[in-house]
Amino acid sequence: MEQVFAEWAKKLLPWVLTHGVKIVFTIIGLIIVHKVSGRFIAKIVRIAVVPDRFTSKQAEKKREDTLIRIFTWTSYILIWIMGVLMILDEIGVPIGPILT
């Protein structure tokens, strides 16, 4: 049993030190990009929404919040799909058929 564990450790350790580190950095990068993009989207939407003299401040705020949620979740989904594809590529899964 110890011999089997030693063989697994011998094969797994180099993989973890190369690919595992890249996967961890990819996940950390995805989290950072998601946080930054959320703040960026909120600022851009608040600037881009033009106040209308026929709507109240509350209605304008609701519209901004709705647009922020839509754009944030859309970017969240796209960022994580790209991240999962990058991780699958790092693991060795061919992503060409997935992309087509």
C-alpha positions as CSV (number, residue, x, y, z in Angstrom):
1,M,0.0,0.0,0.0
2,E,2.8,2.4,0.8
3,Q,4.5,1.6,-2.5
4,V,1.3,2.5,-4.4
5,F,1.0,5.8,-2.4
6,A,4.7,6.5,-3.1
7,E,4.2,6.0,-6.8
8,W,1.2,8.2,-6.9
9,A,3.0,10.9,-5.0
10,K,6.0,10.6,-7.3
11,K,3.8,11.1,-10.4
12,L,1.4,13.6,-8.9
13,L,3.9,16.0,-7.2
14,P,5.6,17.3,-10.4
15,W,2.1,17.8,-12.0
16,V,0.8,19.8,-9.0
17,L,4.0,21.9,-8.9
18,T,3.6,22.9,-12.6
19,H,-0.1,22.7,-13.6
20,G,-1.5,23.0,-10.1
21,V,0.2,26.3,-9.6
22,K,-1.0,27.6,-12.9
23,I,-4.6,26.6,-12.0
24,V,-4.4,28.3,-8.6
25,F,-3.1,31.5,-10.2
26,T,-5.8,31.3,-12.9
27,I,-8.5,31.1,-10.2
28,I,-7.0,34.0,-8.2
29,G,-6.8,36.1,-11.4
30,L,-10.4,35.3,-12.2
31,I,-11.5,36.5,-8.8
32,I,-9.5,39.7,-9.1
33,V,-10.9,40.4,-12.6
34,H,-14.4,39.7,-11.4
35,K,-14.1,42.2,-8.5
36,V,-12.5,44.9,-10.7
37,S,-15.0,44.5,-13.5
38,G,-17.9,44.7,-11.0
39,R,-16.7,48.0,-9.7
40,F,-15.9,49.3,-13.2
41,I,-19.3,48.3,-14.5
42,A,-21.0,50.1,-11.7
43,K,-19.1,53.3,-12.3
44,I,-19.7,53.2,-16.1
45,V,-23.4,52.6,-15.7
46,R,-23.8,55.4,-13.2
47,I,-22.1,57.7,-15.6
48,A,-23.8,56.4,-18.8
49,V,-27.4,56.6,-17.5
50,V,-28.7,60.0,-18.5
51,P,-31.1,61.5,-16.0
52,D,-34.6,62.1,-17.3
53,R,-36.7,65.0,-16.1
54,F,-39.8,62.8,-16.3
55,T,-38.6,60.1,-13.9
56,S,-37.9,60.3,-10.2
57,K,-34.6,59.8,-8.5
58,Q,-35.8,56.5,-7.2
59,A,-36.8,55.2,-10.6
60,E,-33.5,56.3,-12.0
61,K,-31.6,54.5,-9.2
62,K,-33.7,51.3,-9.8
63,R,-32.9,51.5,-13.5
64,E,-29.2,51.9,-12.8
65,D,-29.2,49.1,-10.3
66,T,-31.0,46.8,-12.7
67,L,-28.5,47.5,-15.5
68,I,-25.6,47.1,-13.1
69,R,-26.9,43.7,-12.0
70,I,-27.4,42.6,-15.7
71,F,-24.0,43.6,-16.8
72,T,-22.3,42.3,-13.7
73,W,-23.8,38.9,-14.0
74,T,-23.1,38.7,-17.7
75,S,-19.5,39.6,-17.1
76,Y,-19.4,37.1,-14.2
77,I,-20.6,34.3,-16.4
78,L,-18.3,35.1,-19.3
79,I,-15.3,35.5,-17.0
80,W,-15.9,32.1,-15.3
81,I,-16.6,30.3,-18.6
82,M,-13.2,31.6,-19.9
83,G,-11.6,30.5,-16.6
84,V,-13.1,27.0,-16.8
85,L,-11.9,26.7,-20.4
86,M,-8.4,27.8,-19.3
87,I,-8.4,25.3,-16.5
88,L,-9.6,22.5,-18.7
89,D,-6.9,23.3,-21.2
90,E,-4.3,23.2,-18.4
91,I,-5.6,19.8,-17.3
92,G,-5.3,18.5,-20.8
93,V,-8.9,18.4,-21.9
94,P,-9.1,19.5,-25.6
95,I,-11.2,22.7,-25.6
96,G,-11.4,23.0,-29.4
97,P,-14.5,20.9,-29.7
98,I,-16.1,22.8,-26.8
99,L,-15.5,26.1,-28.5
100,T,-16.9,25.0,-31.9
